[in-house]
Structure formats: C-alpha cells, structure tokens
Amino acid sequence: MLMGDFLTLVQQDLPVKVIIFNNSTLGFVAMEMKASGFLETGTTLKNPNFADLARSVGVHAIRVEDPAELEDAVKDILSHDGPALLDVVTNSQELSMPPQIKAEQVKGFSLWALKTVMNGRGDELVDLTLSNFLER
C-alpha cells in the first residue's frame, strides 16, 4: 500500500484496516537466501514509525511494541469506523515456516548456518535459534 492509498482512504472515509508486521527486514527474501545457503545481505530495513506516518494524513493508527498491548490494539483498530492502521513491531529473527520443507532447503539452511559462523556472524545463528526454538 502506498501513501497515496492512505490519502484516498481518508478522503473517501473507507473503513479499510491495515496491519503491518514490522520486523525491519525483508523477511521472505532473507529466508529464501538462507534456504539457498547464501548469507543474507541488503535485507535489513530502517523502518519508520508507520503509525506516526498514518496519523499524519488522518488515519487512526496504533503502534504496538509490547505483546501484552496487542489484543486491545486489535480491538481498537477493528472497532474504528474509518480507515485504521496497526503497526506491530515483531522479532526480526522470527522464521516463517513453509508448508512443506524440502531436502534442498535443509541443505541450504545448513550451509547458511556454517557460512554464518565462519564469517564471524555466529551471533545471528544464536539469535535465530533462541527466537525460534528455545524460548517457546
């Protein structure tokens, strides 16, 4: 969705609700790179506060950084009559698992893990492991 789309939502008072999972990364691109065995580069984003941007053009908006606030924020956004945006800051290391994992993806991911450690970026592997497997 573009900023011009938000201007249209406000001008037409359309009750469209937008939810942003703001992980400050091109997550699917990074996942594909990992699954192919490549070290991800160019996937980190410097995202703005999307709620502030939406409010600047008249859209009702909330930013959630604490998971405990999420349920109330969703209720607030969905109950608003006009356009609304929910900017949810999420963990950048959270994996989105494909419906079916193929052998070549496992091989590629293993190659990525090895390259990550050998390139002095082992902390990324530790963060990914803690975020997805050990803290649940």
C-alpha angles and dihedrals in degrees: 000000000000129000089251088060090057090051089054091049090054095044093048093036091228116178094229116150120207124193119192120198094207108199095148091236142086088248101181092047091049091048092051090049091051092047089052092050097251126132105244115244130172094021099107115099132199096219122192125225096278092194090059091049092050092047090052089066096040103267118139103244142174131189118209120198098155117065090216089067096051101089094052091044092053091050091049094049094046094047094052112107098218136039116319139180131203115199107197115188108216138183110279091212096055109122122223104213120217117234090250127023115216126209093244089055090054090048092048093047090050090051090050090051091051093047091047092056094042091051093054094255096112090128088070090057091048091049091049092049094047093046097049111026116018106040097055 
